Amino acid sequence: MSRPASWTAVALGVAAGFLVGVLFVIAIGGDADPPRTRTVTVLSRAPPLSGDETVVTKTAVPDVVGERLDTARDRLERAGFDVDEDDGGMFGSIVDSNWEVVEQDPPPGTLLERGSSVRISLDRR
């Protein structure tokens, strides 16, 4: 004749089952790492100036076609460019994430002085 299980044995069984479930979820990918962003800063040293020279720094225009307006504007401004927007609708671009860049001038890769303007054309997403 068998004895009924004690409350201690039932509690241990439930705890072990819970632990096995947690380990199973972790094993199948329940604890995925979030995507990581990496920023690289490159420093360069200019030759010494005699005092009557001007240094002009040119930067390649990033490719922002197909990106949301808020992302494109951030990338262009971080690269040192001013942003001119075309086609923001009747009231302009009120919610930047609702607009997508469909064209840019000058094209990506063009070397421009910092502070130059990049024109972007927008379309509603």
Backbone torsions as a table, in degrees:
resi	resn	phi	psi	omega
1	MET	NA	133.6	-177.3
2	SER	-94.2	151.2	179.2
3	ARG	-90.6	146.9	175.0
4	PRO	-67.3	148.7	-178.7
5	ALA	-67.2	142.4	178.2
6	SER	-80.1	163.7	179.7
7	TRP	-63.5	-31.0	178.4
8	THR	-65.8	-43.2	179.8
9	ALA	-66.0	-39.3	178.5
10	VAL	-64.6	-44.6	179.8
11	ALA	-62.2	-42.4	178.0
12	LEU	-64.6	-38.2	178.3
13	GLY	-64.8	-43.2	178.5
14	VAL	-64.9	-44.9	179.8
15	ALA	-61.8	-42.1	178.8
16	ALA	-65.0	-40.4	177.7
17	GLY	-63.4	-41.7	177.2
18	PHE	-61.8	-45.4	179.7
19	LEU	-61.7	-42.7	177.9
20	VAL	-62.4	-40.1	178.5
21	GLY	-63.4	-44.6	178.8
22	VAL	-62.6	-45.0	179.1
23	LEU	-62.9	-36.1	178.6
24	PHE	-65.6	-44.6	179.6
25	VAL	-62.7	-42.7	178.4
26	ILE	-64.0	-39.8	-178.4
27	ALA	-66.3	-33.2	-178.7
28	ILE	-91.5	7.5	173.0
29	GLY	105.3	24.5	178.6
30	GLY	-73.0	-9.8	-177.7
31	ASP	-122.7	59.7	-177.2
32	ALA	-73.1	143.4	176.9
33	ASP	-75.6	140.1	177.1
34	PRO	-70.0	156.0	178.1
35	PRO	-63.0	148.2	-177.5
36	ARG	-111.9	144.9	175.6
37	THR	-112.1	138.0	-179.0
38	ARG	-124.2	127.2	177.6
39	THR	-110.1	130.7	179.8
40	VAL	-116.2	128.0	177.3
41	THR	-109.7	127.5	-179.5
42	VAL	-112.0	124.1	178.8
43	LEU	-103.2	138.5	176.5
44	SER	-127.8	154.5	-178.0
45	ARG	-111.9	122.8	179.7
46	ALA	-82.9	152.3	177.3
47	PRO	-66.0	153.9	-179.6
48	PRO	-62.9	143.8	-179.4
49	LEU	-102.1	150.0	179.7
50	SER	-85.6	-11.3	177.0
51	GLY	117.2	-24.2	-178.5
52	ASP	-110.2	15.4	-179.1
53	GLU	-106.5	160.5	175.9
54	THR	-121.6	133.5	177.3
55	VAL	-100.3	125.9	177.9
56	VAL	-111.7	120.8	179.1
57	THR	-101.4	126.8	178.3
58	LYS	-112.1	143.3	-178.1
59	THR	-127.9	144.1	177.3
60	ALA	-73.1	135.7	177.9
61	VAL	-72.4	126.6	179.3
62	PRO	-72.2	155.6	177.0
63	ASP	-84.0	113.3	-178.3
64	VAL	-117.4	4.3	178.9
65	VAL	-65.2	132.0	-179.4
66	GLY	93.1	-6.0	-179.9
67	GLU	-94.4	157.9	174.1
68	ARG	-64.4	152.5	-178.3
69	LEU	-57.9	-44.0	-177.9
70	ASP	-63.1	-39.5	178.5
71	THR	-69.3	-44.3	-179.1
72	ALA	-63.0	-44.7	-179.7
73	ARG	-62.3	-42.4	179.7
74	ASP	-61.7	-45.4	-179.4
75	ARG	-63.6	-42.9	-179.3
76	LEU	-67.3	-41.2	179.7
77	GLU	-68.8	-36.6	176.5
78	ARG	-66.0	-29.1	177.3
79	ALA	-79.4	-7.0	175.8
80	GLY	98.2	17.4	-178.4
81	PHE	-106.3	152.9	170.3
82	ASP	-87.0	148.5	-176.4
83	VAL	-112.5	124.9	172.6
84	ASP	-109.1	123.1	-177.2
85	GLU	-102.9	136.8	172.4
86	ASP	-114.3	147.1	172.9
87	ASP	65.2	54.4	175.6
88	GLY	-90.9	15.8	-179.0
89	GLY	84.9	-179.2	-176.1
90	MET	-62.5	-38.2	-177.8
91	PHE	-105.6	13.3	-176.7
92	GLY	83.5	-170.5	-179.1
93	SER	-95.3	95.0	-176.9
94	ILE	-75.5	-47.1	177.4
95	VAL	-111.4	103.7	-173.2
96	ASP	-58.1	-34.0	-176.8
97	SER	-71.0	-10.1	177.8
98	ASN	-88.0	0.3	-176.7
99	TRP	-119.5	147.1	-178.9
100	GLU	-125.2	141.3	177.8
101	VAL	-78.0	124.3	-179.8
102	VAL	-109.6	-14.8	179.8
103	GLU	-158.9	150.4	176.2
104	GLN	-140.4	149.7	177.9
105	ASP	-142.1	122.4	6.0
106	PRO	-75.6	165.1	-177.7
107	PRO	-66.5	161.9	179.0
108	PRO	-57.8	143.5	177.6
109	GLY	91.9	-14.0	178.5
110	THR	-65.5	135.5	178.9
111	LEU	-87.4	121.9	179.7
112	LEU	-129.5	155.7	173.9
113	GLU	-70.3	146.3	175.6
114	ARG	-60.7	139.4	-177.4
115	GLY	95.4	-8.8	176.5
116	SER	-71.5	160.5	-179.5
117	SER	-95.7	141.2	173.3
118	VAL	-118.6	123.6	-179.7
119	ARG	-91.6	130.7	176.9
120	ILE	-122.6	138.3	175.5
121	SER	-101.0	139.9	-172.3
122	LEU	-117.8	155.7	172.3
123	ASP	-141.4	148.7	180.0
124	ARG	-67.8	136.6	180.0
125	ARG	-77.3	NA	NA
